[in-house]
């Protein structure tokens, strides 16, 4: 019997309160952080590669950026 795999993995990306960016995967225990967004993309790719065996790795990584802003009323 063949094990099914997800075709994509989704990461929630937020700016870190300490500076830089943080990313956490939905439905998987994967978390990474970096100083720049470009560095973060590389860190996410490496984290996914380390987390999954080649045959189980999703085909796509989707980044969902969340930005929090406060507005005075």
CHARMM internal coordinates of N, CA and C (Angstrom, degrees):
IC EDIT
DIST 1 N 1 CA 1.4526
DIST 1 CA 1 C 1.5222
ANGL 1 N 1 CA 1 C 109.29
DIST 1 C 2 N 1.3339
ANGL 1 CA 1 C 2 N 117.31
DIHE 1 N 1 CA 1 C 2 N 131.73
DIST 2 N 2 CA 1.4488
ANGL 1 C 2 N 2 CA 122.48
DIHE 1 CA 1 C 2 N 2 CA -178.66
DIST 2 CA 2 C 1.5224
ANGL 2 N 2 CA 2 C 110.37
DIHE 1 C 2 N 2 CA 2 C -87.12
DIST 2 C 3 N 1.3304
ANGL 2 CA 2 C 3 N 115.86
DIHE 2 N 2 CA 2 C 3 N 134.17
DIST 3 N 3 CA 1.4573
ANGL 2 C 3 N 3 CA 121.42
DIHE 2 CA 2 C 3 N 3 CA 177.88
DIST 3 CA 3 C 1.5227
ANGL 3 N 3 CA 3 C 108.90
DIHE 2 C 3 N 3 CA 3 C -77.47
DIST 3 C 4 N 1.3409
ANGL 3 CA 3 C 4 N 117.17
DIHE 3 N 3 CA 3 C 4 N 130.94
DIST 4 N 4 CA 1.4590
ANGL 3 C 4 N 4 CA 119.60
DIHE 3 CA 3 C 4 N 4 CA 177.90
DIST 4 CA 4 C 1.5223
ANGL 4 N 4 CA 4 C 109.34
DIHE 3 C 4 N 4 CA 4 C -79.36
DIST 4 C 5 N 1.3190
ANGL 4 CA 4 C 5 N 115.89
DIHE 4 N 4 CA 4 C 5 N 153.06
DIST 5 N 5 CA 1.4509
ANGL 4 C 5 N 5 CA 120.03
DIHE 4 CA 4 C 5 N 5 CA 178.29
DIST 5 CA 5 C 1.5132
ANGL 5 N 5 CA 5 C 109.47
DIHE 4 C 5 N 5 CA 5 C -132.89
DIST 5 C 6 N 1.3237
ANGL 5 CA 5 C 6 N 114.89
DIHE 5 N 5 CA 5 C 6 N 155.86
DIST 6 N 6 CA 1.4556
ANGL 5 C 6 N 6 CA 119.89
DIHE 5 CA 5 C 6 N 6 CA 175.62
DIST 6 CA 6 C 1.5249
ANGL 6 N 6 CA 6 C 108.16
DIHE 5 C 6 N 6 CA 6 C -73.19
DIST 6 C 7 N 1.3221
ANGL 6 CA 6 C 7 N 116.80
DIHE 6 N 6 CA 6 C 7 N 143.22
DIST 7 N 7 CA 1.4599
ANGL 6 C 7 N 7 CA 119.89
DIHE 6 CA 6 C 7 N 7 CA 178.96
DIST 7 CA 7 C 1.5218
ANGL 7 N 7 CA 7 C 111.57
DIHE 6 C 7 N 7 CA 7 C -83.67
DIST 7 C 8 N 1.3446
ANGL 7 CA 7 C 8 N 117.03
DIHE 7 N 7 CA 7 C 8 N -18.08
DIST 8 N 8 CA 1.4524
ANGL 7 C 8 N 8 CA 119.86
DIHE 7 CA 7 C 8 N 8 CA 176.57
DIST 8 CA 8 C 1.5154
ANGL 8 N 8 CA 8 C 110.38
DIHE 7 C 8 N 8 CA 8 C -144.39
DIST 8 C 9 N 1.3217
ANGL 8 CA 8 C 9 N 114.77
DIHE 8 N 8 CA 8 C 9 N 159.54
DIST 9 N 9 CA 1.4509
ANGL 8 C 9 N 9 CA 121.47
DIHE 8 CA 8 C 9 N 9 CA 175.20
DIST 9 CA 9 C 1.5289
ANGL 9 N 9 CA 9 C 106.50
DIHE 8 C 9 N 9 CA 9 C -125.31
DIST 9 C 10 N 1.3212
ANGL 9 CA 9 C 10 N 116.52
DIHE 9 N 9 CA 9 C 10 N 139.56
DIST 10 N 10 CA 1.4635
ANGL 9 C 10 N 10 CA 121.43
DIHE 9 CA 9 C 10 N 10 CA -176.69
DIST 10 CA 10 C 1.5213
ANGL 10 N 10 CA 10 C 109.45
DIHE 9 C 10 N 10 CA 10 C -110.61
DIST 10 C 11 N 1.3301
ANGL 10 CA 10 C 11 N 115.34
DIHE 10 N 10 CA 10 C 11 N 132.75
DIST 11 N 11 CA 1.4623
ANGL 10 C 11 N 11 CA 122.27
DIHE 10 CA 10 C 11 N 11 CA 175.41
DIST 11 CA 11 C 1.5217
ANGL 11 N 11 CA 11 C 109.74
DIHE 10 C 11 N 11 CA 11 C -115.43
DIST 11 C 12 N 1.3236
ANGL 11 CA 11 C 12 N 116.01
DIHE 11 N 11 CA 11 C 12 N 136.15
DIST 12 N 12 CA 1.4524
ANGL 11 C 12 N 12 CA 122.34
DIHE 11 CA 11 C 12 N 12 CA 170.81
DIST 12 CA 12 C 1.5260
ANGL 12 N 12 CA 12 C 106.14
DIHE 11 C 12 N 12 CA 12 C -90.33
DIST 12 C 13 N 1.3263
ANGL 12 CA 12 C 13 N 116.89
DIHE 12 N 12 CA 12 C 13 N 124.10
DIST 13 N 13 CA 1.4594
ANGL 12 C 13 N 13 CA 122.27
DIHE 12 CA 12 C 13 N 13 CA -177.55
DIST 13 CA 13 C 1.5259
ANGL 13 N 13 CA 13 C 108.32
DIHE 12 C 13 N 13 CA 13 C -114.50
DIST 13 C 14 N 1.3364
ANGL 13 CA 13 C 14 N 115.40
DIHE 13 N 13 CA 13 C 14 N 128.79
DIST 14 N 14 CA 1.4613
ANGL 13 C 14 N 14 CA 121.57
DIHE 13 CA 13 C 14 N 14 CA 179.22
DIST 14 CA 14 C 1.5174
ANGL 14 N 14 CA 14 C 109.51
DIHE 13 C 14 N 14 CA 14 C -135.14
DIST 14 C 15 N 1.3270
ANGL 14 CA 14 C 15 N 115.33
DIHE 14 N 14 CA 14 C 15 N 154.84
DIST 15 N 15 CA 1.4563
ANGL 14 C 15 N 15 CA 119.61
DIHE 14 CA 14 C 15 N 15 CA 172.13
DIST 15 CA 15 C 1.5183
ANGL 15 N 15 CA 15 C 107.29
DIHE 14 C 15 N 15 CA 15 C -72.27
DIST 15 C 16 N 1.3169
ANGL 15 CA 15 C 16 N 116.05
DIHE 15 N 15 CA 15 C 16 N 137.86
DIST 16 N 16 CA 1.4530
ANGL 15 C 16 N 16 CA 121.55
DIHE 15 CA 15 C 16 N 16 CA -179.97
DIST 16 CA 16 C 1.5247
ANGL 16 N 16 CA 16 C 110.00
DIHE 15 C 16 N 16 CA 16 C -81.14
DIST 16 C 17 N 1.3362
ANGL 16 CA 16 C 17 N 118.05
DIHE 16 N 16 CA 16 C 17 N 140.64
DIST 17 N 17 CA 1.4738
ANGL 16 C 17 N 17 CA 120.22
DIHE 16 CA 16 C 17 N 17 CA 176.92
DIST 17 CA 17 C 1.5386
ANGL 17 N 17 CA 17 C 111.65
DIHE 16 C 17 N 17 CA 17 C -59.11
DIST 17 C 18 N 1.3253
ANGL 17 CA 17 C 18 N 117.74
DIHE 17 N 17 CA 17 C 18 N -27.97
DIST 18 N 18 CA 1.4636
ANGL 17 C 18 N 18 CA 122.28
DIHE 17 CA 17 C 18 N 18 CA -179.92
DIST 18 CA 18 C 1.5308
ANGL 18 N 18 CA 18 C 111.98
DIHE 17 C 18 N 18 CA 18 C -86.35
DIST 18 C 19 N 1.3144
ANGL 18 CA 18 C 19 N 117.93
DIHE 18 N 18 CA 18 C 19 N -2.12
DIST 19 N 19 CA 1.4603
ANGL 18 C 19 N 19 CA 122.46
DIHE 18 CA 18 C 19 N 19 CA -175.65
DIST 19 CA 19 C 1.5167
ANGL 19 N 19 CA 19 C 109.82
DIHE 18 C 19 N 19 CA 19 C 106.51
DIST 19 C 20 N 1.2998
ANGL 19 CA 19 C 20 N 117.24
DIHE 19 N 19 CA 19 C 20 N 153.52
DIST 20 N 20 CA 1.4545
ANGL 19 C 20 N 20 CA 121.77
DIHE 19 CA 19 C 20 N 20 CA -178.31
DIST 20 CA 20 C 1.5180
ANGL 20 N 20 CA 20 C 111.56
DIHE 19 C 20 N 20 CA 20 C 83.23
DIST 20 C 21 N 1.3248
ANGL 20 CA 20 C 21 N 115.91
DIHE 20 N 20 CA 20 C 21 N -155.29
DIST 21 N 21 CA 1.4561
ANGL 20 C 21 N 21 CA 121.97
DIHE 20 CA 20 C 21 N 21 CA -174.44
DIST 21 CA 21 C 1.5215
ANGL 21 N 21 CA 21 C 110.98
DIHE 20 C 21 N 21 CA 21 C -135.78
DIST 21 C 22 N 1.3356
ANGL 21 CA 21 C 22 N 115.36
DIHE 21 N 21 CA 21 C 22 N 152.05
DIST 22 N 22 CA 1.4626
ANGL 21 C 22 N 22 CA 123.31
DIHE 21 CA 21 C 22 N 22 CA 175.56
DIST 22 CA 22 C 1.5138
ANGL 22 N 22 CA 22 C 108.00
DIHE 21 C 22 N 22 CA 22 C -125.87
DIST 22 C 23 N 1.3193
ANGL 22 CA 22 C 23 N 116.35
DIHE 22 N 22 CA 22 C 23 N 145.97
DIST 23 N 23 CA 1.4641
ANGL 22 C 23 N 23 CA 120.82
DIHE 22 CA 22 C 23 N 23 CA 177.64
DIST 23 CA 23 C 1.5222
ANGL 23 N 23 CA 23 C 109.05
DIHE 22 C 23 N 23 CA 23 C -137.65
DIST 23 C 24 N 1.3290
ANGL 23 CA 23 C 24 N 115.89
DIHE 23 N 23 CA 23 C 24 N 135.58
DIST 24 N 24 CA 1.4618
ANGL 23 C 24 N 24 CA 120.75
DIHE 23 CA 23 C 24 N 24 CA 175.78
DIST 24 CA 24 C 1.5176
ANGL 24 N 24 CA 24 C 108.54
DIHE 23 C 24 N 24 CA 24 C -132.96
DIST 24 C 25 N 1.3148
ANGL 24 CA 24 C 25 N 114.75
DIHE 24 N 24 CA 24 C 25 N 139.72
DIST 25 N 25 CA 1.4638
ANGL 24 C 25 N 25 CA 120.72
DIHE 24 CA 24 C 25 N 25 CA -178.46
DIST 25 CA 25 C 1.5219
ANGL 25 N 25 CA 25 C 110.31
DIHE 24 C 25 N 25 CA 25 C -82.10
DIST 25 C 26 N 1.3104
ANGL 25 CA 25 C 26 N 115.74
DIHE 25 N 25 CA 25 C 26 N 144.33
DIST 26 N 26 CA 1.4621
ANGL 25 C 26 N 26 CA 120.93
DIHE 25 CA 25 C 26 N 26 CA 171.85
DIST 26 CA 26 C 1.5280
ANGL 26 N 26 CA 26 C 107.80
DIHE 25 C 26 N 26 CA 26 C -81.70
DIST 26 C 27 N 1.3029
ANGL 26 CA 26 C 27 N 116.88
DIHE 26 N 26 CA 26 C 27 N 133.92
DIST 27 N 27 CA 1.4706
ANGL 26 C 27 N 27 CA 124.29
DIHE 26 CA 26 C 27 N 27 CA 176.26
DIST 27 CA 27 C 1.5237
ANGL 27 N 27 CA 27 C 115.39
DIHE 26 C 27 N 27 CA 27 C 71.48
DIST 27 C 28 N 1.3252
ANGL 27 CA 27 C 28 N 118.12
DIHE 27 N 27 CA 27 C 28 N 6.10
DIST 28 N 28 CA 1.4612
ANGL 27 C 28 N 28 CA 121.69
DIHE 27 CA 27 C 28 N 28 CA 177.21
DIST 28 CA 28 C 1.5232
ANGL 28 N 28 CA 28 C 108.74
DIHE 27 C 28 N 28 CA 28 C -139.61
DIST 28 C 29 N 1.3196
ANGL 28 CA 28 C 29 N 116.68
DIHE 28 N 28 CA 28 C 29 N 152.77
DIST 29 N 29 CA 1.4692
ANGL 28 C 29 N 29 CA 121.91
DIHE 28 CA 28 C 29 N 29 CA 178.71
DIST 29 CA 29 C 1.5203
ANGL 29 N 29 CA 29 C 109.91
DIHE 28 C 29 N 29 CA 29 C -87.91
DIST 29 C 30 N 1.3189
ANGL 29 CA 29 C 30 N 115.76
DIHE 29 N 29 CA 29 C 30 N 68.25
DIST 30 N 30 CA 1.4606
ANGL 29 C 30 N 30 CA 120.99
DIHE 29 CA 29 C 30 N 30 CA 178.98
DIST 30 CA 30 C 1.5261
ANGL 30 N 30 CA 30 C 107.81
DIHE 29 C 30 N 30 CA 30 C -127.08
DIST 30 C 31 N 1.3290
ANGL 30 CA 30 C 31 N 116.72
DIHE 30 N 30 CA 30 C 31 N 125.90
DIST 31 N 31 CA 1.4609
ANGL 30 C 31 N 31 CA 123.21
DIHE 30 CA 30 C 31 N 31 CA 178.56
DIST 31 CA 31 C 1.5153
ANGL 31 N 31 CA 31 C 107.61
DIHE 30 C 31 N 31 CA 31 C -139.93
DIST 31 C 32 N 1.3304
ANGL 31 CA 31 C 32 N 116.37
DIHE 31 N 31 CA 31 C 32 N 139.23
DIST 32 N 32 CA 1.4626
ANGL 31 C 32 N 32 CA 120.36
DIHE 31 CA 31 C 32 N 32 CA 175.63
DIST 32 CA 32 C 1.5176
ANGL 32 N 32 CA 32 C 108.88
DIHE 31 C 32 N 32 CA 32 C -151.38
DIST 32 C 33 N 1.3199
ANGL 32 CA 32 C 33 N 115.80
DIHE 32 N 32 CA 32 C 33 N 165.27
DIST 33 N 33 CA 1.4580
ANGL 32 C 33 N 33 CA 121.21
DIHE 32 CA 32 C 33 N 33 CA 179.86
DIST 33 CA 33 C 1.5144
ANGL 33 N 33 CA 33 C 109.61
DIHE 32 C 33 N 33 CA 33 C -148.98
DIST 33 C 34 N 1.3447
ANGL 33 CA 33 C 34 N 115.79
DIHE 33 N 33 CA 33 C 34 N 159.61
DIST 34 N 34 CA 1.4628
ANGL 33 C 34 N 34 CA 121.04
DIHE 33 CA 33 C 34 N 34 CA 179.98
DIST 34 CA 34 C 1.5253
ANGL 34 N 34 CA 34 C 108.92
DIHE 33 C 34 N 34 CA 34 C -159.56
DIST 34 C 35 N 1.3338
ANGL 34 CA 34 C 35 N 115.72
DIHE 34 N 34 CA 34 C 35 N 165.62
DIST 35 N 35 CA 1.4608
ANGL 34 C 35 N 35 CA 121.23
DIHE 34 CA 34 C 35 N 35 CA -179.18
DIST 35 CA 35 C 1.5214
ANGL 35 N 35 CA 35 C 113.06
DIHE 34 C 35 N 35 CA 35 C -75.58
DIST 35 C 36 N 1.3372
ANGL 35 CA 35 C 36 N 117.55
DIHE 35 N 35 CA 35 C 36 N -35.09
DIST 36 N 36 CA 1.4640
ANGL 35 C 36 N 36 CA 121.25
DIHE 35 CA 35 C 36 N 36 CA -179.33
DIST 36 CA 36 C 1.5330
ANGL 36 N 36 CA 36 C 109.92
DIHE 35 C 36 N 36 CA 36 C -123.41
DIST 36 C 37 N 1.3281
ANGL 36 CA 36 C 37 N 114.84
DIHE 36 N 36 CA 36 C 37 N 162.39
DIST 37 N 37 CA 1.4592
ANGL 36 C 37 N 37 CA 119.23
DIHE 36 CA 36 C 37 N 37 CA 179.80
DIST 37 CA 37 C 1.5258
ANGL 37 N 37 CA 37 C 110.68
DIHE 36 C 37 N 37 CA 37 C -65.84
DIST 37 C 38 N 1.3246
ANGL 37 CA 37 C 38 N 117.68
DIHE 37 N 37 CA 37 C 38 N -39.18
DIST 38 N 38 CA 1.4675
ANGL 37 C 38 N 38 CA 120.83
DIHE 37 CA 37 C 38 N 38 CA 178.72
DIST 38 CA 38 C 1.5270
ANGL 38 N 38 CA 38 C 111.14
DIHE 37 C 38 N 38 CA 38 C -62.93
DIST 38 C 39 N 1.3322
ANGL 38 CA 38 C 39 N 117.19
DIHE 38 N 38 CA 38 C 39 N -42.45
DIST 39 N 39 CA 1.4679
ANGL 38 C 39 N 39 CA 120.93
DIHE 38 CA 38 C 39 N 39 CA 176.73
DIST 39 CA 39 C 1.5255
ANGL 39 N 39 CA 39 C 110.31
DIHE 38 C 39 N 39 CA 39 C -63.43
DIST 39 C 40 N 1.3276
ANGL 39 CA 39 C 40 N 116.37
DIHE 39 N 39 CA 39 C 40 N -38.77
DIST 40 N 40 CA 1.4638
ANGL 39 C 40 N 40 CA 120.73
DIHE 39 CA 39 C 40 N 40 CA -179.20
DIST 40 CA 40 C 1.5195
ANGL 40 N 40 CA 40 C 110.81
DIHE 39 C 40 N 40 CA 40 C -61.53
DIST 40 C 41 N 1.3289
ANGL 40 CA 40 C 41 N 118.00
DIHE 40 N 40 CA 40 C 41 N -41.62
DIST 41 N 41 CA 1.4655
ANGL 40 C 41 N 41 CA 120.26
DIHE 40 CA 40 C 41 N 41 CA 179.24
DIST 41 CA 41 C 1.5232
ANGL 41 N 41 CA 41 C 110.95
DIHE 40 C 41 N 41 CA 41 C -59.48
DIST 41 C 42 N 1.3248
ANGL 41 CA 41 C 42 N 117.16
DIHE 41 N 41 CA 41 C 42 N -41.03
DIST 42 N 42 CA 1.4574
ANGL 41 C 42 N 42 CA 120.34
DIHE 41 CA 41 C 42 N 42 CA 177.11
DIST 42 CA 42 C 1.5214
ANGL 42 N 42 CA 42 C 112.10
DIHE 41 C 42 N 42 CA 42 C -66.20
DIST 42 C 43 N 1.3346
ANGL 42 CA 42 C 43 N 116.52
DIHE 42 N 42 CA 42 C 43 N -39.85
DIST 43 N 43 CA 1.4620
ANGL 42 C 43 N 43 CA 121.23
DIHE 42 CA 42 C 43 N 43 CA 179.19
DIST 43 CA 43 C 1.5359
ANGL 43 N 43 CA 43 C 110.52
DIHE 42 C 43 N 43 CA 43 C -65.33
DIST 43 C 44 N 1.3282
ANGL 43 CA 43 C 44 N 116.69
DIHE 43 N 43 CA 43 C 44 N -39.69
DIST 44 N 44 CA 1.4663
ANGL 43 C 44 N 44 CA 120.63
DIHE 43 CA 43 C 44 N 44 CA 178.34
DIST 44 CA 44 C 1.5247
ANGL 44 N 44 CA 44 C 109.56
DIHE 43 C 44 N 44 CA 44 C -63.84
DIST 44 C 45 N 1.3074
ANGL 44 CA 44 C 45 N 117.09
DIHE 44 N 44 CA 44 C 45 N -45.54
DIST 45 N 45 CA 1.4690
ANGL 44 C 45 N 45 CA 121.02
DIHE 44 CA 44 C 45 N 45 CA 179.45
DIST 45 CA 45 C 1.5260
ANGL 45 N 45 CA 45 C 110.36
DIHE 44 C 45 N 45 CA 45 C -58.85
DIST 45 C 46 N 1.3334
ANGL 45 CA 45 C 46 N 116.74
DIHE 45 N 45 CA 45 C 46 N -46.40
DIST 46 N 46 CA 1.4648
ANGL 45 C 46 N 46 CA 120.87
DIHE 45 CA 45 C 46 N 46 CA 179.19
DIST 46 CA 46 C 1.5265
ANGL 46 N 46 CA 46 C 111.36
DIHE 45 C 46 N 46 CA 46 C -62.93
DIST 46 C 47 N 1.3517
ANGL 46 CA 46 C 47 N 117.04
DIHE 46 N 46 CA 46 C 47 N -41.51
DIST 47 N 47 CA 1.4650
ANGL 46 C 47 N 47 CA 120.93
DIHE 46 CA 46 C 47 N 47 CA -179.07
DIST 47 CA 47 C 1.5287
ANGL 47 N 47 CA 47 C 111.17
DIHE 46 C 47 N 47 CA 47 C -63.82
DIST 47 C 48 N 1.3289
ANGL 47 CA 47 C 48 N 116.90
DIHE 47 N 47 CA 47 C 48 N -41.63
DIST 48 N 48 CA 1.4682
ANGL 47 C 48 N 48 CA 120.68
DIHE 47 CA 47 C 48 N 48 CA 178.46
DIST 48 CA 48 C 1.5315
ANGL 48 N 48 CA 48 C 109.83
DIHE 47 C 48 N 48 CA 48 C -65.57
DIST 48 C 49 N 1.3135
ANGL 48 CA 48 C 49 N 116.68
DIHE 48 N 48 CA 48 C 49 N -42.54
DIST 49 N 49 CA 1.4700
ANGL 48 C 49 N 49 CA 120.46
DIHE 48 CA 48 C 49 N 49 CA 179.30
DIST 49 CA 49 C 1.5292
ANGL 49 N 49 CA 49 C 111.33
DIHE 48 C 49 N 49 CA 49 C -61.24
DIST 49 C 50 N 1.3304
ANGL 49 CA 49 C 50 N 117.02
DIHE 49 N 49 CA 49 C 50 N -38.36
DIST 50 N 50 CA 1.4708
ANGL 49 C 50 N 50 CA 121.02
DIHE 49 CA 49 C 50 N 50 CA -179.92
DIST 50 CA 50 C 1.5299
ANGL 50 N 50 CA 50 C 112.30
DIHE 49 C 50 N 50 CA 50 C -74.85
DIST 50 C 51 N 1.3266
ANGL 50 CA 50 C 51 N 116.76
DIHE 50 N 50 CA 50 C 51 N -31.82
DIST 51 N 51 CA 1.4662
ANGL 50 C 51 N 51 CA 121.54
DIHE 50 CA 50 C 51 N 51 CA -174.74
DIST 51 CA 51 C 1.5299
ANGL 51 N 51 CA 51 C 112.70
DIHE 50 C 51 N 51 CA 51 C -75.23
DIST 51 C 52 N 1.3376
ANGL 51 CA 51 C 52 N 116.87
DIHE 51 N 51 CA 51 C 52 N -34.88
DIST 52 N 52 CA 1.4677
ANGL 51 C 52 N 52 CA 121.21
DIHE 51 CA 51 C 52 N 52 CA -174.59
DIST 52 CA 52 C 1.5213
ANGL 52 N 52 CA 52 C 111.62
DIHE 51 C 52 N 52 CA 52 C -111.94
DIST 52 C 53 N 1.3222
ANGL 52 CA 52 C 53 N 115.78
DIHE 52 N 52 CA 52 C 53 N 147.53
DIST 53 N 53 CA 1.4583
ANGL 52 C 53 N 53 CA 120.33
DIHE 52 CA 52 C 53 N 53 CA 166.76
DIST 53 CA 53 C 1.5237
ANGL 53 N 53 CA 53 C 107.07
DIHE 52 C 53 N 53 CA 53 C -68.90
DIST 53 C 54 N 1.3028
ANGL 53 CA 53 C 54 N 117.14
DIHE 53 N 53 CA 53 C 54 N 154.93
DIST 54 N 54 CA 1.4644
ANGL 53 C 54 N 54 CA 121.52
DIHE 53 CA 53 C 54 N 54 CA -177.03
DIST 54 CA 54 C 1.5207
ANGL 54 N 54 CA 54 C 111.99
DIHE 53 C 54 N 54 CA 54 C -52.92
DIST 54 C 55 N 1.3298
ANGL 54 CA 54 C 55 N 117.78
DIHE 54 N 54 CA 54 C 55 N -44.47
DIST 55 N 55 CA 1.4699
ANGL 54 C 55 N 55 CA 120.45
DIHE 54 CA 54 C 55 N 55 CA -176.90
DIST 55 CA 55 C 1.5285
ANGL 55 N 55 CA 55 C 113.05
DIHE 54 C 55 N 55 CA 55 C -72.67
DIST 55 C 56 N 1.3312
ANGL 55 CA 55 C 56 N 118.24
DIHE 55 N 55 CA 55 C 56 N -16.43
DIST 56 N 56 CA 1.4730
ANGL 55 C 56 N 56 CA 122.05
DIHE 55 CA 55 C 56 N 56 CA -179.63
DIST 56 CA 56 C 1.5231
ANGL 56 N 56 CA 56 C 113.22
DIHE 55 C 56 N 56 CA 56 C -102.61
DIST 56 C 57 N 1.3236
ANGL 56 CA 56 C 57 N 117.02
DIHE 56 N 56 CA 56 C 57 N -5.50
DIST 57 N 57 CA 1.4633
ANGL 56 C 57 N 57 CA 121.59
DIHE 56 CA 56 C 57 N 57 CA -174.29
DIST 57 CA 57 C 1.5299
ANGL 57 N 57 CA 57 C 111.09
DIHE 56 C 57 N 57 CA 57 C -68.81
DIST 57 C 58 N 1.3401
ANGL 57 CA 57 C 58 N 117.45
DIHE 57 N 57 CA 57 C 58 N 134.86
DIST 58 N 58 CA 1.4744
ANGL 57 C 58 N 58 CA 120.27
DIHE 57 CA 57 C 58 N 58 CA 175.60
DIST 58 CA 58 C 1.5280
ANGL 58 N 58 CA 58 C 110.91
DIHE 57 C 58 N 58 CA 58 C -62.53
DIST 58 C 59 N 1.3194
ANGL 58 CA 58 C 59 N 115.88
DIHE 58 N 58 CA 58 C 59 N 154.46
DIST 59 N 59 CA 1.4608
ANGL 58 C 59 N 59 CA 121.00
DIHE 58 CA 58 C 59 N 59 CA -179.66
DIST 59 CA 59 C 1.5194
ANGL 59 N 59 CA 59 C 112.55
DIHE 58 C 59 N 59 CA 59 C -79.49
DIST 59 C 60 N 1.3348
ANGL 59 CA 59 C 60 N 116.41
DIHE 59 N 59 CA 59 C 60 N -29.74
DIST 60 N 60 CA 1.4630
ANGL 59 C 60 N 60 CA 121.37
DIHE 59 CA 59 C 60 N 60 CA -175.60
DIST 60 CA 60 C 1.5135
ANGL 60 N 60 CA 60 C 111.12
DIHE 59 C 60 N 60 CA 60 C -127.78
DIST 60 C 61 N 1.3371
ANGL 60 CA 60 C 61 N 115.59
DIHE 60 N 60 CA 60 C 61 N 147.29
DIST 61 N 61 CA 1.4599
ANGL 60 C 61 N 61 CA 122.51
DIHE 60 CA 60 C 61 N 61 CA 171.47
DIST 61 CA 61 C 1.5275
ANGL 61 N 61 CA 61 C 106.44
DIHE 60 C 61 N 61 CA 61 C -115.55
DIST 61 C 62 N 1.3195
ANGL 61 CA 61 C 62 N 116.34
DIHE 61 N 61 CA 61 C 62 N 119.77
DIST 62 N 62 CA 1.4670
ANGL 61 C 62 N 62 CA 121.28
DIHE 61 CA 61 C 62 N 62 CA 179.44
DIST 62 CA 62 C 1.5288
ANGL 62 N 62 CA 62 C 108.07
DIHE 61 C 62 N 62 CA 62 C -104.39
DIST 62 C 63 N 1.3370
ANGL 62 CA 62 C 63 N 116.28
DIHE 62 N 62 CA 62 C 63 N 128.93
DIST 63 N 63 CA 1.4536
ANGL 62 C 63 N 63 CA 121.65
DIHE 62 CA 62 C 63 N 63 CA 178.02
DIST 63 CA 63 C 1.5250
ANGL 63 N 63 CA 63 C 108.84
DIHE 62 C 63 N 63 CA 63 C -105.56
DIST 63 C 64 N 1.3199
ANGL 63 CA 63 C 64 N 115.68
DIHE 63 N 63 CA 63 C 64 N 122.99
DIST 64 N 64 CA 1.4649
ANGL 63 C 64 N 64 CA 121.52
DIHE 63 CA 63 C 64 N 64 CA 178.42
DIST 64 CA 64 C 1.5237
ANGL 64 N 64 CA 64 C 106.70
DIHE 63 C 64 N 64 CA 64 C -110.28
DIST 64 C 65 N 1.3315
ANGL 64 CA 64 C 65 N 116.54
DIHE 64 N 64 CA 64 C 65 N 106.56
DIST 65 N 65 CA 1.4523
ANGL 64 C 65 N 65 CA 121.11
DIHE 64 CA 64 C 65 N 65 CA -177.17
DIST 65 CA 65 C 1.5252
ANGL 65 N 65 CA 65 C 110.57
DIHE 64 C 65 N 65 CA 65 C -85.53
DIST 65 C 66 N 1.3289
ANGL 65 CA 65 C 66 N 114.98
DIHE 65 N 65 CA 65 C 66 N 131.49
DIST 66 N 66 CA 1.4571
ANGL 65 C 66 N 66 CA 121.75
DIHE 65 CA 65 C 66 N 66 CA 178.73
DIST 66 CA 66 C 1.5187
ANGL 66 N 66 CA 66 C 107.27
DIHE 65 C 66 N 66 CA 66 C -117.66
DIST 66 C 67 N 1.3113
ANGL 66 CA 66 C 67 N 116.20
DIHE 66 N 66 CA 66 C 67 N 126.48
DIST 67 N 67 CA 1.4594
ANGL 66 C 67 N 67 CA 120.78
DIHE 66 CA 66 C 67 N 67 CA 178.09
DIST 67 CA 67 C 1.5217
ANGL 67 N 67 CA 67 C 108.18
DIHE 66 C 67 N 67 CA 67 C -122.82
DIST 67 C 68 N 1.3106
ANGL 67 CA 67 C 68 N 115.18
DIHE 67 N 67 CA 67 C 68 N 125.76
DIST 68 N 68 CA 1.4560
ANGL 67 C 68 N 68 CA 120.43
DIHE 67 CA 67 C 68 N 68 CA -179.90
DIST 68 CA 68 C 1.5201
ANGL 68 N 68 CA 68 C 108.50
DIHE 67 C 68 N 68 CA 68 C -100.33
DIST 68 C 69 N 1.3255
ANGL 68 CA 68 C 69 N 115.25
DIHE 68 N 68 CA 68 C 69 N 130.67
DIST 69 N 69 CA 1.4582
ANGL 68 C 69 N 69 CA 121.11
DIHE 68 CA 68 C 69 N 69 CA 176.03
DIST 69 CA 69 C 1.5078
ANGL 69 N 69 CA 69 C 109.37
DIHE 68 C 69 N 69 CA 69 C -132.21
DIST 69 C 70 N 1.3179
ANGL 69 CA 69 C 70 N 115.76
DIHE 69 N 69 CA 69 C 70 N 144.37
DIST 70 N 70 CA 1.4566
ANGL 69 C 70 N 70 CA 121.52
DIHE 69 CA 69 C 70 N 70 CA 175.65
DIST 70 CA 70 C 1.5076
ANGL 70 N 70 CA 70 C 109.08
DIHE 69 C 70 N 70 CA 70 C -107.50
DIST 70 C 71 N 1.3377
ANGL 70 CA 70 C 71 N 114.60
DIHE 70 N 70 CA 70 C 71 N 137.59
DIST 71 N 71 CA 1.4680
ANGL 70 C 71 N 71 CA 119.71
DIHE 70 CA 70 C 71 N 71 CA 179.08
DIST 71 CA 71 C 1.5267
ANGL 71 N 71 CA 71 C 108.21
DIHE 70 C 71 N 71 CA 71 C -126.07
DIST 71 C 72 N 1.3150
ANGL 71 CA 71 C 72 N 116.34
DIHE 71 N 71 CA 71 C 72 N 135.14
DIST 72 N 72 CA 1.4623
ANGL 71 C 72 N 72 CA 120.42
DIHE 71 CA 71 C 72 N 72 CA 176.07
DIST 72 CA 72 C 1.5208
ANGL 72 N 72 CA 72 C 109.05
DIHE 71 C 72 N 72 CA 72 C -73.08
DIST 72 C 73 N 1.3156
ANGL 72 CA 72 C 73 N 116.18
DIHE 72 N 72 CA 72 C 73 N 144.97
DIST 73 N 73 CA 1.4694
ANGL 72 C 73 N 73 CA 121.04
DIHE 72 CA 72 C 73 N 73 CA 179.35
DIST 73 CA 73 C 1.5028
ANGL 73 N 73 CA 73 C 109.92
DIHE 72 C 73 N 73 CA 73 C -103.28
END
COOR INIT
IC SEED 1 N 1 CA 1 C
IC BUILD
